Amino acid sequence: NNRGIAYALKSDYDRAIADCTQATKLDPNLAEAYVIRAAAYGSKGDYDQAAADFSKALGIDPNNADAKQMLEIIRRQGR
């Protein structure tokens, strides 16, 4: 997960997605991995997948402020 964050910060979204996907396989309840992966998908313009991952993160952690905020932004933009 941490490496996925590092890749996302470097705008290497494909590697961020890959690492966060691996993190979710190792720990399916790691909400942060879904949030980071969703942000990476959003940065690539894949808003449907981003919304799905933000929703998954909220299913795990309903109080995740980042996931709530970003999902609301995607929904307001009609994506």
TORFI-856145 format. One line per 3 residues: number of its first residue (from 0); their letters; for each residue x, y, z of C-alpha. Coordinates in steps of 0.05 Angstrom, whole numbers, plus 32768, in hexadecimal, padded with zeros to 4 digits. Example, Ala and Ser with C-alpha at 12.3 -4.5 7.8 and 13.67 -1.06 7.14 Angstrom:
// residues 2
0	AS	80F6:7FA6:809C ~ 8111:7FEB:808F
// end
This chain:
// residues 79
0	NNR	8000:8000:8000 ~ 8037:8031:8012 ~ 805A:8025:7FD0
3	GIA	8018:8031:7FAC ~ 8013:8074:7FD0 ~ 805A:8085:7FBA
6	YAL	804B:8074:7F72 ~ 800B:809D:7F74 ~ 8032:80D9:7F8F
9	KSD	8061:80D2:7F54 ~ 8026:80CF:7F24 ~ 8037:8087:7F11
12	YDR	7FEE:8072:7F14 ~ 7FF5:802E:7EF3 ~ 8028:8017:7F27
15	AIA	7FFF:8037:7F5F ~ 7FC2:800F:7F48 ~ 7FEA:7FCF:7F43
18	DCT	8007:7FD6:7F89 ~ 7FC5:7FEA:7FA8 ~ 7FA3:7FAF:7F86
21	QAT	7FD8:7F81:7FA4 ~ 7FCC:7FA2:7FE8 ~ 7F81:7F95:7FE4
24	KLD	7F90:7F4C:7FD4 ~ 7FBB:7F46:8012 ~ 7F8A:7F6C:803D
27	PNL	7F45:7F75:801F ~ 7F31:7FA2:805A ~ 7F68:7FD6:804D
30	AEA	7F3B:8011:803C ~ 7F77:803F:802E ~ 7F8E:8012:7FF5
33	YVI	7F4A:801B:7FD3 ~ 7F4D:8066:7FDE ~ 7F92:806C:7FBF
36	RAA	7F80:803F:7F86 ~ 7F40:8067:7F7A ~ 7F67:80A7:7F78
39	AYG	7F97:8089:7F46 ~ 7F5D:8071:7F1A ~ 7F3E:80B6:7F1F
42	SKG	7F7F:80D7:7F0A ~ 7F7E:80AA:7ECD ~ 7F37:80BE:7EBD
45	DYD	7F18:807C:7ECF ~ 7EE1:809A:7EFB ~ 7EB5:805C:7EFD
48	QAA	7EEC:8032:7F1B ~ 7EFF:806B:7F4A ~ 7EB8:8070:7F63
51	ADF	7EB5:8025:7F6D ~ 7EF5:8026:7F96 ~ 7EDF:8062:7FC0
54	SKA	7E9E:803E:7FCD ~ 7EC4:7FFF:7FE1 ~ 7EEF:8027:8011
57	LGI	7EB0:8044:8030 ~ 7E93:7FFF:8038 ~ 7ED0:7FED:8061
60	DPN	7ED7:802F:8085 ~ 7E97:8059:8083 ~ 7EBA:8093:80A5
63	NAD	7EF2:8099:8071 ~ 7EEF:80E4:8063 ~ 7F1B:80E1:8024
66	AKQ	7EF0:80AB:8004 ~ 7EB0:80D1:8015 ~ 7EC9:8112:7FF9
69	MLE	7EE5:80F6:7FB9 ~ 7EA9:80CA:7FAB ~ 7E7C:8107:7FB4
72	IIR	7EA6:812F:7F83 ~ 7EA2:80F7:7F4F ~ 7E57:80F2:7F58
75	RQG	7E4C:813D:7F53 ~ 7E72:813E:7F11 ~ 7E43:8109:7EF6
78	R	7E78:80D4:7EF0
// end
